[in-house]
Amino acid sequence: MPKAKPTQVIVHRIELQEKEREYLETLQTTQSLKNIGIASAGASVPLLGFLGYKVFKKWKLQEEGTMLDFLSNEGREKLKERAKEVGFFGGLREVLFDPFGVNPFW
């Protein structure tokens, strides 16, 4: 059996008092600050990783490393010397798994 159509419309309204509005504004501000903190923490992870790599390269290898060593003549010479040191398969492994020499764990 079908329902009867409504004969009236009732509107419910929720009104906040002044103190409740202040609480909501404070909540909104704290949520915004939290979101900014999370975003800045996420953005700092790659930067800290790169700085850690640079420190490791300088400390362990006593040289300033860059990901684009192969673009300069001296960088290519270093890569050729490294290929002579590690042999064909070691060089192949470095080219395949770490072409820019940025992995500090090899």
Distance bins in CASP14 RR format, pairs under 12 A and 6 or more apart:
PFRMAT RR
TARGET T0000
AUTHOR 0000-0000-0000
RMODE 2
METHOD distances of the structure
MODEL  1
14 20 0 0 0 0 0 1 0 0 0 0 0
15 21 0 0 0 0 1 0 0 0 0 0 0
16 22 0 0 0 0 1 0 0 0 0 0 0
16 23 0 0 0 0 1 0 0 0 0 0 0
16 24 1 0 0 1 0 0 0 0 0 0 0
16 25 0 0 0 0 0 1 0 0 0 0 0
17 23 0 0 0 0 1 0 0 0 0 0 0
17 24 0 0 0 0 0 1 0 0 0 0 0
18 24 0 0 0 0 0 1 0 0 0 0 0
18 25 0 0 0 0 0 1 0 0 0 0 0
19 25 0 0 0 0 0 1 0 0 0 0 0
19 26 0 0 0 0 0 1 0 0 0 0 0
20 26 0 0 0 0 0 1 0 0 0 0 0
20 27 0 0 0 0 0 1 0 0 0 0 0
21 27 0 0 0 0 0 1 0 0 0 0 0
21 28 0 0 0 0 0 1 0 0 0 0 0
22 28 0 0 0 0 0 1 0 0 0 0 0
22 29 0 0 0 0 0 1 0 0 0 0 0
23 29 0 0 0 0 0 1 0 0 0 0 0
23 30 0 0 0 0 0 1 0 0 0 0 0
24 30 0 0 0 0 0 1 0 0 0 0 0
24 31 0 0 0 0 0 1 0 0 0 0 0
25 31 0 0 0 0 0 1 0 0 0 0 0
25 32 0 0 0 0 0 1 0 0 0 0 0
26 32 0 0 0 0 0 1 0 0 0 0 0
26 33 0 0 0 0 0 1 0 0 0 0 0
27 33 0 0 0 0 0 1 0 0 0 0 0
27 34 0 0 0 0 0 1 0 0 0 0 0
28 34 0 0 0 0 0 1 0 0 0 0 0
28 35 0 0 0 0 0 1 0 0 0 0 0
29 35 0 0 0 0 0 1 0 0 0 0 0
29 36 0 0 0 0 0 1 0 0 0 0 0
30 36 0 0 0 0 0 1 0 0 0 0 0
30 37 0 0 0 0 0 1 0 0 0 0 0
31 37 0 0 0 0 0 1 0 0 0 0 0
31 38 0 0 0 0 0 1 0 0 0 0 0
32 38 0 0 0 0 0 1 0 0 0 0 0
32 39 0 0 0 0 0 1 0 0 0 0 0
33 39 0 0 0 0 0 1 0 0 0 0 0
33 40 0 0 0 0 0 1 0 0 0 0 0
34 40 0 0 0 0 0 1 0 0 0 0 0
34 41 0 0 0 0 0 1 0 0 0 0 0
35 41 0 0 0 0 0 1 0 0 0 0 0
35 42 0 0 0 0 0 1 0 0 0 0 0
36 42 0 0 0 0 0 1 0 0 0 0 0
36 43 0 0 0 0 0 1 0 0 0 0 0
37 43 0 0 0 0 1 0 0 0 0 0 0
37 44 0 0 0 0 1 0 0 0 0 0 0
38 44 0 0 0 0 0 1 0 0 0 0 0
38 45 0 0 0 0 0 1 0 0 0 0 0
39 45 0 0 0 0 0 1 0 0 0 0 0
40 47 0 0 0 0 0 1 0 0 0 0 0
40 48 0 0 0 0 0 1 0 0 0 0 0
41 47 0 0 0 0 0 1 0 0 0 0 0
41 48 0 0 0 0 0 1 0 0 0 0 0
42 48 0 0 0 0 1 0 0 0 0 0 0
42 49 0 0 0 0 0 1 0 0 0 0 0
44 50 0 0 0 0 0 1 0 0 0 0 0
44 51 0 0 0 0 1 0 0 0 0 0 0
45 51 0 0 0 0 0 1 0 0 0 0 0
45 52 0 0 0 0 0 1 0 0 0 0 0
46 52 0 0 0 0 0 1 0 0 0 0 0
46 53 0 0 0 0 0 1 0 0 0 0 0
47 53 0 0 0 0 0 1 0 0 0 0 0
47 54 0 0 0 0 0 1 0 0 0 0 0
48 54 0 0 0 0 0 1 0 0 0 0 0
48 55 0 0 0 0 0 1 0 0 0 0 0
49 55 0 0 0 0 1 0 0 0 0 0 0
49 56 0 0 0 0 1 0 0 0 0 0 0
49 57 0 0 0 0 0 1 0 0 0 0 0
49 102 0 0 0 0 0 1 0 0 0 0 0
49 103 0 0 0 0 0 1 0 0 0 0 0
49 104 0 0 0 0 0 1 0 0 0 0 0
50 56 0 0 0 0 0 1 0 0 0 0 0
50 57 0 0 0 0 0 1 0 0 0 0 0
50 65 0 0 0 0 0 1 0 0 0 0 0
50 66 0 0 0 0 0 1 0 0 0 0 0
50 67 0 0 0 0 1 0 0 0 0 0 0
50 102 0 0 0 0 1 0 0 0 0 0 0
50 104 0 0 0 0 0 1 0 0 0 0 0
51 57 0 0 0 0 0 1 0 0 0 0 0
51 58 0 0 0 0 0 1 0 0 0 0 0
52 58 0 0 0 0 1 0 0 0 0 0 0
52 59 0 0 0 0 1 0 0 0 0 0 0
52 60 0 0 0 0 0 1 0 0 0 0 0
52 65 0 0 0 0 0 1 0 0 0 0 0
52 102 0 0 0 0 0 1 0 0 0 0 0
52 104 0 0 0 0 1 0 0 0 0 0 0
53 59 0 0 0 0 0 1 0 0 0 0 0
53 60 0 0 0 0 0 1 0 0 0 0 0
53 61 0 0 0 0 0 1 0 0 0 0 0
53 64 0 0 0 0 0 1 0 0 0 0 0
53 65 0 0 0 0 1 0 0 0 0 0 0
53 66 0 0 0 0 0 1 0 0 0 0 0
53 67 0 0 0 0 1 0 0 0 0 0 0
53 98 0 0 0 0 0 1 0 0 0 0 0
53 100 0 0 0 0 0 1 0 0 0 0 0
53 101 0 0 0 0 1 0 0 0 0 0 0
53 102 1 0 0 1 0 0 0 0 0 0 0
53 103 0 0 0 0 1 0 0 0 0 0 0
53 104 1 0 0 1 0 0 0 0 0 0 0
53 105 0 0 0 0 0 1 0 0 0 0 0
54 60 0 0 0 0 0 1 0 0 0 0 0
54 61 0 0 0 0 0 1 0 0 0 0 0
54 63 0 0 0 0 0 1 0 0 0 0 0
54 64 1 0 0 1 0 0 0 0 0 0 0
54 65 1 0 0 1 0 0 0 0 0 0 0
54 66 0 0 0 0 1 0 0 0 0 0 0
54 67 0 0 0 0 0 1 0 0 0 0 0
54 102 0 0 0 0 1 0 0 0 0 0 0
54 104 0 0 0 0 0 1 0 0 0 0 0
55 61 0 0 0 0 0 1 0 0 0 0 0
55 64 0 0 0 0 0 1 0 0 0 0 0
55 65 0 0 0 0 0 1 0 0 0 0 0
55 104 0 0 0 0 1 0 0 0 0 0 0
56 62 0 0 0 0 0 1 0 0 0 0 0
56 63 0 0 0 0 0 1 0 0 0 0 0
56 64 0 0 0 0 0 1 0 0 0 0 0
56 65 0 0 0 0 1 0 0 0 0 0 0
56 101 0 0 0 0 0 1 0 0 0 0 0
56 102 0 0 0 0 0 1 0 0 0 0 0
56 103 0 0 0 0 0 1 0 0 0 0 0
56 104 1 0 1 0 0 0 0 0 0 0 0
56 105 0 0 0 0 1 0 0 0 0 0 0
56 106 0 0 0 0 0 1 0 0 0 0 0
57 63 1 0 0 1 0 0 0 0 0 0 0
57 64 1 0 0 1 0 0 0 0 0 0 0
57 65 1 0 1 0 0 0 0 0 0 0 0
57 66 0 0 0 0 1 0 0 0 0 0 0
57 67 0 0 0 0 0 1 0 0 0 0 0
57 69 0 0 0 0 0 1 0 0 0 0 0
57 100 0 0 0 0 0 1 0 0 0 0 0
57 101 0 0 0 0 1 0 0 0 0 0 0
57 102 0 0 0 0 1 0 0 0 0 0 0
57 103 0 0 0 0 0 1 0 0 0 0 0
57 104 1 0 0 1 0 0 0 0 0 0 0
58 64 1 0 0 1 0 0 0 0 0 0 0
58 65 1 0 0 1 0 0 0 0 0 0 0
58 66 0 0 0 0 0 1 0 0 0 0 0
58 104 0 0 0 0 0 1 0 0 0 0 0
59 65 0 0 0 0 0 1 0 0 0 0 0
59 104 0 0 0 0 0 1 0 0 0 0 0
60 104 1 0 0 1 0 0 0 0 0 0 0
60 105 0 0 0 0 0 1 0 0 0 0 0
60 106 0 0 0 0 0 1 0 0 0 0 0
61 69 0 0 0 0 0 1 0 0 0 0 0
61 78 0 0 0 0 0 1 0 0 0 0 0
61 82 0 0 0 0 0 1 0 0 0 0 0
61 101 0 0 0 0 0 1 0 0 0 0 0
61 104 0 0 0 0 1 0 0 0 0 0 0
61 106 0 0 0 0 0 1 0 0 0 0 0
63 69 0 0 0 0 1 0 0 0 0 0 0
63 74 0 0 0 0 0 1 0 0 0 0 0
63 75 0 0 0 0 0 1 0 0 0 0 0
63 78 0 0 0 0 1 0 0 0 0 0 0
63 82 0 0 0 0 0 1 0 0 0 0 0
63 101 0 0 0 0 0 1 0 0 0 0 0
64 74 0 0 0 0 0 1 0 0 0 0 0
64 75 0 0 0 0 0 1 0 0 0 0 0
64 78 0 0 0 0 0 1 0 0 0 0 0
65 72 0 0 0 0 0 1 0 0 0 0 0
65 74 0 0 0 0 0 1 0 0 0 0 0
65 75 0 0 0 0 1 0 0 0 0 0 0
65 78 0 0 0 0 1 0 0 0 0 0 0
65 100 0 0 0 0 1 0 0 0 0 0 0
65 101 0 0 0 0 1 0 0 0 0 0 0
65 102 0 0 0 0 1 0 0 0 0 0 0
65 104 0 0 0 0 0 1 0 0 0 0 0
66 72 0 0 0 0 1 0 0 0 0 0 0
66 74 0 0 0 0 0 1 0 0 0 0 0
66 75 0 0 0 0 1 0 0 0 0 0 0
66 78 0 0 0 0 0 1 0 0 0 0 0
66 100 0 0 0 0 1 0 0 0 0 0 0
66 101 0 0 0 0 1 0 0 0 0 0 0
66 102 0 0 0 0 1 0 0 0 0 0 0
67 75 0 0 0 0 0 1 0 0 0 0 0
67 98 0 0 0 0 0 1 0 0 0 0 0
67 99 0 0 0 0 1 0 0 0 0 0 0
67 100 1 0 1 0 0 0 0 0 0 0 0
67 101 1 0 0 1 0 0 0 0 0 0 0
67 102 1 0 1 0 0 0 0 0 0 0 0
67 103 0 0 0 0 0 1 0 0 0 0 0
68 75 0 0 0 0 1 0 0 0 0 0 0
68 76 0 0 0 0 0 1 0 0 0 0 0
68 79 0 0 0 0 0 1 0 0 0 0 0
68 99 0 0 0 0 0 1 0 0 0 0 0
68 100 1 0 0 1 0 0 0 0 0 0 0
68 101 0 0 0 0 0 1 0 0 0 0 0
68 102 0 0 0 0 0 1 0 0 0 0 0
69 75 1 0 1 0 0 0 0 0 0 0 0
69 76 1 0 0 1 0 0 0 0 0 0 0
69 77 0 0 0 0 1 0 0 0 0 0 0
69 78 1 0 0 1 0 0 0 0 0 0 0
69 79 1 0 0 1 0 0 0 0 0 0 0
69 80 0 0 0 0 0 1 0 0 0 0 0
69 81 0 0 0 0 0 1 0 0 0 0 0
69 82 0 0 0 0 1 0 0 0 0 0 0
69 99 0 0 0 0 0 1 0 0 0 0 0
69 100 1 0 0 1 0 0 0 0 0 0 0
69 101 1 0 0 1 0 0 0 0 0 0 0
69 102 0 0 0 0 0 1 0 0 0 0 0
70 76 1 0 1 0 0 0 0 0 0 0 0
70 77 0 0 0 0 0 1 0 0 0 0 0
70 78 0 0 0 0 1 0 0 0 0 0 0
70 79 1 0 1 0 0 0 0 0 0 0 0
70 80 0 0 0 0 0 1 0 0 0 0 0
70 82 0 0 0 0 0 1 0 0 0 0 0
70 83 0 0 0 0 0 1 0 0 0 0 0
70 94 0 0 0 0 0 1 0 0 0 0 0
70 95 0 0 0 0 0 1 0 0 0 0 0
70 99 0 0 0 0 1 0 0 0 0 0 0
70 100 1 0 0 1 0 0 0 0 0 0 0
70 101 0 0 0 0 1 0 0 0 0 0 0
71 78 0 0 0 0 0 1 0 0 0 0 0
71 79 0 0 0 0 0 1 0 0 0 0 0
71 100 0 0 0 0 0 1 0 0 0 0 0
72 78 0 0 0 0 1 0 0 0 0 0 0
72 79 0 0 0 0 0 1 0 0 0 0 0
73 79 0 0 0 0 0 1 0 0 0 0 0
73 80 0 0 0 0 0 1 0 0 0 0 0
74 80 0 0 0 0 0 1 0 0 0 0 0
74 81 0 0 0 0 0 1 0 0 0 0 0
75 81 0 0 0 0 1 0 0 0 0 0 0
75 82 0 0 0 0 1 0 0 0 0 0 0
75 100 0 0 0 0 0 1 0 0 0 0 0
75 101 0 0 0 0 0 1 0 0 0 0 0
76 82 0 0 0 0 0 1 0 0 0 0 0
76 83 0 0 0 0 0 1 0 0 0 0 0
77 83 0 0 0 0 0 1 0 0 0 0 0
77 84 0 0 0 0 0 1 0 0 0 0 0
78 84 0 0 0 0 0 1 0 0 0 0 0
78 85 0 0 0 0 0 1 0 0 0 0 0
78 101 0 0 0 0 0 1 0 0 0 0 0
79 85 0 0 0 0 0 1 0 0 0 0 0
79 86 0 0 0 0 0 1 0 0 0 0 0
79 91 0 0 0 0 1 0 0 0 0 0 0
79 94 0 0 0 0 1 0 0 0 0 0 0
79 95 0 0 0 0 1 0 0 0 0 0 0
79 98 0 0 0 0 0 1 0 0 0 0 0
79 99 0 0 0 0 0 1 0 0 0 0 0
79 100 0 0 0 0 0 1 0 0 0 0 0
79 101 0 0 0 0 1 0 0 0 0 0 0
80 86 0 0 0 0 0 1 0 0 0 0 0
80 87 0 0 0 0 0 1 0 0 0 0 0
80 91 0 0 0 0 0 1 0 0 0 0 0
81 87 0 0 0 0 0 1 0 0 0 0 0
81 91 0 0 0 0 0 1 0 0 0 0 0
82 90 0 0 0 0 1 0 0 0 0 0 0
82 91 1 0 0 1 0 0 0 0 0 0 0
82 93 0 0 0 0 0 1 0 0 0 0 0
82 94 1 0 0 1 0 0 0 0 0 0 0
82 95 0 0 0 0 0 1 0 0 0 0 0
82 98 0 0 0 0 0 1 0 0 0 0 0
82 101 0 0 0 0 1 0 0 0 0 0 0
82 106 0 0 0 0 0 1 0 0 0 0 0
83 89 0 0 0 0 0 1 0 0 0 0 0
83 90 0 0 0 0 1 0 0 0 0 0 0
83 91 1 0 1 0 0 0 0 0 0 0 0
83 92 0 0 0 0 1 0 0 0 0 0 0
83 93 0 0 0 0 0 1 0 0 0 0 0
83 94 0 0 0 0 1 0 0 0 0 0 0
83 95 0 0 0 0 1 0 0 0 0 0 0
84 90 0 0 0 0 0 1 0 0 0 0 0
84 91 0 0 0 0 1 0 0 0 0 0 0
85 91 0 0 0 0 1 0 0 0 0 0 0
85 94 0 0 0 0 0 1 0 0 0 0 0
86 92 0 0 0 0 1 0 0 0 0 0 0
86 93 0 0 0 0 1 0 0 0 0 0 0
86 94 1 0 0 1 0 0 0 0 0 0 0
86 95 0 0 0 0 0 1 0 0 0 0 0
86 98 0 0 0 0 0 1 0 0 0 0 0
86 106 0 0 0 0 1 0 0 0 0 0 0
87 93 0 0 0 0 1 0 0 0 0 0 0
87 94 0 0 0 0 1 0 0 0 0 0 0
87 95 0 0 0 0 0 1 0 0 0 0 0
88 94 0 0 0 0 0 1 0 0 0 0 0
88 95 0 0 0 0 0 1 0 0 0 0 0
89 95 0 0 0 0 0 1 0 0 0 0 0
89 96 0 0 0 0 0 1 0 0 0 0 0
89 97 0 0 0 0 0 1 0 0 0 0 0
90 96 0 0 0 0 1 0 0 0 0 0 0
90 97 0 0 0 0 1 0 0 0 0 0 0
90 98 0 0 0 0 0 1 0 0 0 0 0
90 106 0 0 0 0 1 0 0 0 0 0 0
91 97 0 0 0 0 1 0 0 0 0 0 0
91 98 0 0 0 0 1 0 0 0 0 0 0
91 99 0 0 0 0 0 1 0 0 0 0 0
91 101 0 0 0 0 0 1 0 0 0 0 0
91 106 0 0 0 0 0 1 0 0 0 0 0
92 98 0 0 0 0 0 1 0 0 0 0 0
92 99 0 0 0 0 0 1 0 0 0 0 0
93 99 0 0 0 0 0 1 0 0 0 0 0
93 101 0 0 0 0 0 1 0 0 0 0 0
93 103 0 0 0 0 0 1 0 0 0 0 0
93 106 1 0 0 1 0 0 0 0 0 0 0
94 100 0 0 0 0 1 0 0 0 0 0 0
94 101 1 0 0 1 0 0 0 0 0 0 0
94 102 0 0 0 0 0 1 0 0 0 0 0
94 103 0 0 0 0 1 0 0 0 0 0 0
94 106 1 0 0 1 0 0 0 0 0 0 0
95 101 0 0 0 0 1 0 0 0 0 0 0
95 106 0 0 0 0 0 1 0 0 0 0 0
96 103 0 0 0 0 0 1 0 0 0 0 0
96 106 0 0 0 0 0 1 0 0 0 0 0
97 103 1 0 0 1 0 0 0 0 0 0 0
97 105 0 0 0 0 0 1 0 0 0 0 0
97 106 1 0 0 1 0 0 0 0 0 0 0
98 104 0 0 0 0 1 0 0 0 0 0 0
98 105 0 0 0 0 1 0 0 0 0 0 0
98 106 1 0 1 0 0 0 0 0 0 0 0
99 106 0 0 0 0 0 1 0 0 0 0 0
100 106 0 0 0 0 0 1 0 0 0 0 0
END
